[in-house]
């Protein structure tokens, strides 16, 4: 591998190493309920959170996120629990999850797909409160 090709690979590895320190995963009952990016490298302002079991599921979440960042994964195969969200927010995230990798859709499209075509601004608010924004961007 040439030095030019190695540089981006090293950058990705450095970014992944930093990312490992900057996000936390919340699991409950064998399902992912939250993934939070911390705003500061040390996490001083945003306390890491994790509840219920960790261990194997947390390792799997981190592994899949790293694969996604490296470009080796286009979607996630993780059990998620959206039961703490309102029915509207769950519908919005389900619609958003159907957007193919590398593509974007408007809030209007998400509102229509979630069955509430006039709730365009509410879609933005639901996405703002998304507890798993890495898994369902």
Secondary structure, 3 states (H helix, E strand, C coil): CCHHHHHHHHHHHHHHHHHHHHEEEEEECCEEEEEEECCCCCCCCCCCCCCCCCCHHHHHHHHHHHHHHHCCCCCCCCCECCCCCCHHHHHHHHHHHCCCCCCCCCHHHHHHHCCCCCCHHHHHHHHHCCCCCCCCC
